[in-house]
Amino acid sequence: MGNAQIIAEGENLSQRTIKLKYTFEMDGDFFVGYLDDYPEYPTQGENLKDFEENLLDIYEMIQNGTLDVHQKSA
């Protein structure tokens, strides 16, 4: 298992710069893991770029309310 962070800015993020920490591992040919603050929403990607894009999608869905979050992990 590894830990890393995404530093993203852009239109979809309301012109903000955000830092998201995540945990991942390789499962065969796929990166699999989750945002550290939201481990209940795992994702995967064929490469690191796809994996990080999927993590950003999850973050955006949480922020705009389309993904139900009951309690943020400590």
C-alpha positions in Angstrom: 0.0 0.0 0.0 1.1 3.5 -0.8 0.0 7.0 0.1 0.1 10.0 -2.1 -1.8 13.2 -2.8 -3.5 14.9 -5.8 -3.0 18.6 -6.2 -5.7 19.7 -8.7 -7.0 22.9 -10.0 -9.4 23.7 -12.7 -12.8 24.5 -14.0 -14.6 21.5 -12.5 -13.2 22.4 -9.1 -14.6 26.0 -9.1 -11.1 27.4 -9.9 -9.8 26.2 -6.6 -6.6 24.3 -5.8 -7.2 21.3 -3.7 -5.0 18.7 -2.1 -6.4 15.2 -1.7 -4.6 12.5 0.1 -5.2 8.9 -1.0 -4.1 5.3 -0.4 -3.6 2.9 -3.2 -2.1 -0.5 -4.2 -1.6 -2.4 -7.3 -4.1 -5.2 -7.9 -2.8 -7.0 -11.0 -2.6 -4.3 -13.7 -4.9 -1.9 -11.9 -4.3 0.9 -9.3 -7.0 0.5 -6.6 -7.6 2.7 -3.6 -9.6 5.4 -2.0 -9.5 9.0 -0.8 -8.2 8.9 2.8 -11.1 11.0 4.1 -13.6 8.7 2.3 -12.4 5.1 2.4 -16.0 3.9 1.9 -15.7 4.9 -1.8 -13.0 2.9 -3.4 -12.1 3.1 -7.1 -9.6 1.8 -9.6 -7.8 2.8 -12.8 -5.8 1.2 -15.5 -3.0 3.7 -14.9 -2.2 6.4 -12.3 -3.8 9.2 -14.3 -7.1 7.3 -14.7 -7.1 6.3 -11.1 -6.5 9.9 -9.9 -9.2 11.2 -12.3 -11.7 8.7 -10.8 -10.7 9.9 -7.3 -11.4 13.5 -8.4 -14.8 12.4 -9.8 -15.7 10.9 -6.4 -14.5 14.1 -4.6 -16.6 16.2 -6.9 -19.7 14.0 -6.4 -19.3 14.3 -2.6 -18.9 18.1 -2.8 -21.9 18.6 -5.0 -24.1 16.2 -3.1 -24.7 13.6 -5.7 -22.8 11.0 -3.6 -24.3 10.6 -0.1 -21.8 10.9 2.7 -23.1 10.2 6.2 -19.9 11.0 8.1 -16.4 12.0 7.1 -13.8 9.7 8.5 -11.4 11.1 11.2 
